[in-house]
Amino acid sequence: MDICVATGQPIEANDAQVKAGVIPGGRCAVVRAVNGASNNLELEGLYLYRDWRPASGEEARDFPIYNKRWLSFFPDMPVHEVVAELFLPLK
């Protein structure tokens, strides 16, 4: 699993295995994890890949699913109100 963060600063070579990368633009399917589900996004990811994508007729791009946006955070919100979105890049 990779973890990413946006920065306007250059990424220098380092021993911490931090590297620069780009999330490509384009169409994505989005699923919203609500009611505390955001602490384990596996079910939402499986839904996009195994259920929604085949039923939709869409094809996934050659890029992994990613969590781009947290709409609310713990401890600012109670755990059951934390909301996150998963993005599945589409062709």
C-alpha positions as CSV (number, residue, x, y, z in Angstrom):
1,M,0.0,0.0,0.0
2,D,1.2,3.5,-0.8
3,I,0.2,6.6,1.1
4,C,0.3,9.9,-0.7
5,V,0.1,13.6,0.2
6,A,0.0,16.7,-2.0
7,T,2.9,19.1,-1.6
8,G,4.2,22.1,-3.6
9,Q,7.7,21.3,-2.3
10,P,10.3,19.3,-4.3
11,I,10.8,15.7,-3.2
12,E,14.5,15.1,-2.7
13,A,16.2,11.7,-2.7
14,N,16.0,10.2,0.8
15,D,16.4,7.1,2.8
16,A,12.7,7.1,4.0
17,Q,11.5,5.7,0.7
18,V,9.5,8.9,0.0
19,K,9.2,9.5,-3.8
20,A,7.4,11.9,-6.1
21,G,4.5,10.6,-8.0
22,V,1.4,11.7,-9.9
23,I,-2.2,10.5,-9.7
24,P,-3.3,10.7,-13.4
25,G,-6.3,12.7,-14.3
26,G,-9.4,11.2,-16.0
27,R,-12.7,9.6,-15.2
28,C,-13.2,7.8,-12.0
29,A,-16.0,5.9,-10.3
30,V,-16.4,7.1,-6.7
31,V,-17.8,5.4,-3.7
32,R,-18.3,7.2,-0.4
33,A,-17.6,5.4,2.9
34,V,-19.8,6.7,5.7
35,N,-20.9,5.7,9.2
36,G,-17.4,4.9,10.5
37,A,-16.6,2.6,7.5
38,S,-13.7,4.8,6.6
39,N,-11.4,3.1,9.2
40,N,-11.5,0.0,6.9
41,L,-12.1,0.8,3.2
42,E,-11.8,-2.8,2.0
43,L,-15.5,-3.4,1.6
44,E,-16.0,-0.2,-0.5
45,G,-13.0,-1.1,-2.7
46,L,-14.3,-4.6,-3.2
47,Y,-17.7,-3.2,-4.1
48,L,-16.2,-1.0,-6.8
49,Y,-14.1,-3.8,-8.3
50,R,-16.3,-6.9,-7.9
51,D,-19.8,-5.5,-8.1
52,W,-20.2,-2.0,-9.6
53,R,-17.5,-2.2,-12.3
54,P,-18.7,-5.5,-14.0
55,A,-22.3,-4.4,-13.8
56,S,-21.5,-1.0,-15.2
57,G,-19.6,-2.3,-18.2
58,E,-16.8,0.1,-17.4
59,E,-13.1,-0.9,-17.6
60,A,-10.6,0.0,-14.9
61,R,-7.5,1.9,-16.0
62,D,-4.0,0.5,-15.2
63,F,-3.8,2.5,-12.0
64,P,-4.8,1.4,-8.5
65,I,-7.9,2.5,-6.6
66,Y,-7.1,5.4,-4.3
67,N,-8.5,7.3,-1.4
68,K,-8.2,10.9,-2.5
69,R,-10.6,12.7,-0.2
70,W,-11.6,12.7,3.4
71,L,-14.7,14.7,3.9
72,S,-14.5,14.6,7.7
73,F,-12.0,13.5,10.2
74,F,-11.7,11.9,13.6
75,P,-11.3,13.4,16.2
76,D,-13.1,16.5,14.7
77,M,-16.1,14.3,14.2
78,P,-17.4,11.2,16.0
79,V,-16.1,8.0,14.4
80,H,-19.5,7.0,13.1
81,E,-19.7,10.4,11.2
82,V,-16.3,10.2,9.5
83,V,-16.6,10.2,5.6
84,A,-14.1,9.2,3.0
85,E,-14.2,8.6,-0.8
86,L,-12.5,5.9,-2.9
87,F,-11.7,6.5,-6.5
88,L,-11.5,3.8,-9.2
89,P,-9.8,5.2,-12.4
90,L,-11.7,4.3,-15.5
91,K,-10.7,4.0,-19.2
